């Protein structure tokens, strides 16, 4: 289970779960392993740091998208023996588009969870870097065009609620094409017509819309709305994307934080995505158990220390009205570690992927970065500024923050 609701009616999606052929590079294990899971569930691999290989064949064809919700920490993807892409960071989603003849195709994923200079963010720390395909892998069957994302930004004014809706369309065909995009929310349709997208290219569209008689999102009444985007080519429905959104606005006001114009008091917990003998592949039941305990303690907020969390967990927070400080990946880095040439590119990539995938969750009230890193040095401060500036280019609707252990020295 990768979401609490159906994200498509038109686009066909199935989860590539089950047993995959699996072997470690050092020959310590050669057999089967469940996807998703951490390889540490195998007794002989309880503390294994290194490389391993996953293989499985599927009958697929046409325009295919492989969506990896999380691979820890470096993944190299091959299809039928051909290298497709590489991705770094255990806690962010990535995908690859493929065009395949219909038939049986082998997917191979080489995974590495070892510590080295190539991994600036996964270092020896007070939380463990597990290995494996730790979150779901989805196989999506696409048409000639696809909606890559829809971002919903609500705004409260004296006149009521409005929202900016932004969407990215990708043309997967070899010819320039024109599309119409229809949004539906609370039974009302909004359409952007005649969107021209060049062949094999992407195009972003947006519009601002007014909404009447909606219920604002609050922790006490976490009202969610389904936002459905439908893409039409020559009058034919070719793709769709459904997400859940909420009408809420977060603003700092001096030392106060305002939710929908009212002061908000946060009472919360830090939470690691780590559970008993399952590692960072946390099932829905365990997530629900954590949230039940947090609510029972009278809390209303959670900090995802120190990395983006599974989107299924964020879905639960949305439904239960628990506010989330979501943090990009990095904890306790010294200035020497931040001088690693991979640090800034990997941090920026983490921020890009975190915000792109999790933008619509109304439970997320702020974005955090660089927990207890070198905010007291000139170089460290420049890194903080670079990352905060990147967040601002992606989302101006939420505050930005960081946790510090350099009080009075990092201002």
N, C-alpha and C positions, 0 to 999 in steps of 0.2 A: 504494500500500500504506500503510494507516494504522495497523495494529497487527500484531503477530507471531502473533496467534491470533484465532480467531473469537469475537466478543463476543456473538453472538446465534445461536440456532437458530430461534426463532419470529419475532422482529421482522425484517422485511425491510429491508435497508440496502444502498444502492449509492452508490458514489463518483461525484460529479459532475465527474469529471476529463475532460480533453480540451481542445479549442480553443474559446475563447469569443470573441465579438465584443468588441473592446477599443478604446478611444480615450482619449486624454489631453484634459484640459480646454483646454489651450493649442493644440490642433490639431496638435501635433508628430507624433503617430502615430495612425492610424486603420486597424485591420486585425484580426488574430487574435493571441491570446496563450494559451499553455498555462496551465491551472489544474491543480495548483498550480505557481506559479513566482514569481520576482521580475521586475518589469518591466524591471529593469536588464539583463536578458539581451538586450534590444533595443539595438543600438549607439547609436541616437539618444536613448535614455533612460538612458544609462549613469550619469548623475548627476542624473536628473530628480527634483525635489522639487515636489510639487503634487498635483492631483486627477486621477483617471481613472475610467472607467466600464466595468464588465463587464456583458455581457448574454448570456443563453442560455435557450432554451425547453426544457421537459421535459413529457412526458406523465405526469401524476400526479393524485392525487385522494384525498379522504378526510382523515383526520387525518395531517398531514405535519409532520415536524420537520426543519428545516434546521440542521445542526451544522457550525459553522465552527471548525476547529482552530487557525486563525491568519490574521488579516488585518492588514496593516501599513500604518498603525497605527490608523486610524479607518475604520470601515465604516458605511455607511448602506444598509440593505436595503430593496428594493422588490419586490413581487410583483404582476404585472399592473398596474404603475403606482402601486400603493398603498404608501405608506410603512409599514414594519413595525417597524423598530427601528434603534437606533444603538449601536455598541459601540466602546470605546477600549481599546487595547493589543494590540500585534502578537503577543504570546506566550502568550495565554490563550484558552481555548475559550469560545465562547458559542453559544446556539441560539435558534431561534424556532419556536413552535408555530403551525400554520396549519390551517384547515379549508377545503378547496377542493372544488368540484365536479370530477368526473373529466374530464380533458381536457388540452389543452396550456396551459401557464402559463409566463409569462416571469419569470425571476429576474434582477433587476438589482442590482448592488452598486456603490455609489459609494465609492471608496477615496481616502484622503488620507494622505500620508506627510510633509507639510510641518511645519516647526517654527513654533510659535506659542504664545501663552499658554494656548491650549486644550489643548495637549499638554505636561503638566508633566513627564512621565517620558522621552519621546523628545526629546532635545535634542542639539545638536552634542556629540560625545563621541569616545572612542577606539575606538568601534565604530560601524558605519554603520547607519542606519535605512533598510532597503530598502522598496520599495513593492510592493503587490500582495496577491493571495490566495496567501499564501506556504506555507500548509499545507492539507491536504485539506479539501474540503467534502463532507459526507455528506447524503444525502436518506434519511430514515427513514420508513417507512410504519407507522403506529401504529393500535392498536385504540381502545377506549373508555377505556383506562387504561394507564399506563406506569410502569415503575420508573425513576426519574430517576437514582438512584445507590445503590450498596451500599458501605458503608465497613466495613472489617475491622480490628479492633484486637486483636492478640495480647497475651497476658500470661503470664509464666512465674512459677510458684510452686513450693513444695516438693512439691505434689501433682501437678505436671505443667503442661501447657499448657491455657489456656482462651482464648477470644476473644469480644469483643463484636462483634456484627454489627448494623449500623444501616442502614436503608433508607428512602428517601423514595418514596412512591407518589403519583402525580397522577391524579386523576379527570378525564378530558377530556369526560365526558358531561354532559348537562343534568339528571341525576337523582342523588340520593344513592345510593351503592352500597356493598356489603360485599364484601370480598375476603379470600382466604387467600394467604399468602406462604410459599413453601417454599424453604429453602436446602439445597443439596447440596454437601458437601465430603468428599473421600476416601471416597465411597460411602455416606456417612451423611446422612440427611435430618432436617431440623429445620423445623417448621411453626409459623407464627403465624396463628391463625384469627380470623375475624370482625373484620376491620379495617374500620371504618366511615369512609368518606371522603365529605364533602359534595360536591355537584356543583361542578365547575370549581374544585376546591380540592386542596391537598396535605396529606399526613399522613406523619409519621415514626414508624417503629416500630423497636424494638431488642430484642435478647435476648443473654444471655451463655451460652456453651456450653462444655462440656469436650471435649477431644480426646485420644484415646489413641494411642500408638504412632506419633506423627508424627516427621518428621525436621526438626530446626531448620534455619533458613536461615542460612548463613554464606558469606563470600567463597570459601572453599575448596569448599564443597558448597552451591551456591545452589538449594536444593530449593524448587520452586514447586508450588502446589496450585491447581486450578481451583475457583473458588467460583461456583456457578450459583444464581441467584435466579429463581424462577418465580412468576408472579402468576396467580391463578385467580379468575374471577368466575362465581358460580353453577356451580362445578364444572368450568368450561371454562378451559383454559390460554389466556391472552390476551396475555401478554408475558413476556419473559425478559431477563436480563442476566448475562453471564459475565465474570468478571475473574480475574486470577491474584494469589495472595497467598502470603505466606511467614510462617512462625512465627519471629519474632525480636523481641528486646526491646533497646532502646537506652536506657542510663541514664548520666548523668554521676555521677562519684564523686570529689569533689574535683577534682584536675587530670587525672583519668583519665576515659576514656570506655569504658563496659562494653557489650559485645555478648553477650547471653545470659549475663550474669554474669561474663564474662571480659574482661580489659583488651584494648583494641583500639588498634593503632598504625596511624595513617593516613598513607599515602604517596601523594600524588596530584598532579593537574594542574588548572589552570584551563582551561576550554574555551569558546570562542565558537562559536555555531552559525552558521558562515560558511565557505563552501567555494569556493575558486577562483573561477571565473566564474559559479557558480550562486547566489551570495549565501546568504541564509538558508533557501532551499528545498533542504535537504540530503537527497539520496537515501540509501536504506538502505545501499548499497555504500560510500558515503563515510563514513557513521556507523561502519560495521563497520571500515573502515580506521583511523579514529581510535582506536577501542577496541583494535584489535590492536596499534597502536603503544604505547598507554598500558600495556597488559598486558606487552608485550615489554620495556618499561622497568622492570618490577618494581613498578608502582604498583597500588594497590587502591582508589583513590578519585578522584572527579572533582567539581569545583565548576562549576556552570552559570553562570558569570559572563556577564552580570549580569541574568538574566531566566529565566523558566521555559523548559525545553527541550521539543522535540517529544516527544510521548508514545512514538513509535516508538523514539527513542533511549533513553528510560527502560526500555522493554521489553528492549532489548538489554542494558542494565546489569543488569536483574533476572536475565537468563539467564546472564550472564557473571560475576556476583558482584562487580561493581564498585560500591562504595558512593558515594552521590550526596549532596552538599550542594546542594540546590536553592534558588535565590535568587529572591526576588520582584524585579520590575524597578525599578531605580534605581541610578545610579552617579554619584558625584562631584558631588552637588548642593550648592550653597552655601546659606547660610541664606536669602538673597534668593529663590533658586529654590524652596526649600521653603515660603516664604511665599506662593507662587502658590496662589490659592484652589482650584485643581484638584488640587494635589499630594496632600493627604490622601485625598480621595474616590477618586482614581485609584489610589493605593497600596493602599487598603483593598480596592477592587474586584479588583485584581491578586492580592492574598493570598487573597481568597475564592475566586476562580476557579482559582487554582493548586492550593490544597489540596483543593477539591472534586473536581477532575479527577484529581489525582495521589496521592490519599491512600493507595491500596492498594499502591503500589510498595514492595516490601520493601527495594529498594536505597537508597531515600531515608532517610538517617539523621538529617538535621536540615533545618530551614527557615532560610534566611538572608534578611536585608533590608538595604537602604540601604548598599551598598558605598561606603565612604569619603565619606559625606555629613557634614553638620554636627552631629556628635555631641558637639562641644565647646561648644555654645551652649545656653542654657536652653530656647529654643524647639525647637532640634533634638532635645534629649533628650526633650522632651515628645512629639515625633513618634515617636521610637523607642519610647517606652513605649506609645503608642496602638497602634502596629502590632504590637508584641510581645503586647500584651493581646489583640488580635484573633486572632492565631495561637493563643493559649492557649484561646480559646473554641471553636476549630475542631479542634484536635488537641493533646491533652495527653500523647501517647505519644512525641513526639520533642523533642529539645532545640531551642532557638532561638539564633541567633547573628548576628553581623555582622562584616565586615572593616573595620578602622579604619586610618587614617593619622594619627590624632590621639592616639597612644599617650600615656598618663599625663595626658591632658587631657579625656578623655571618660568617666571613671569616675564 
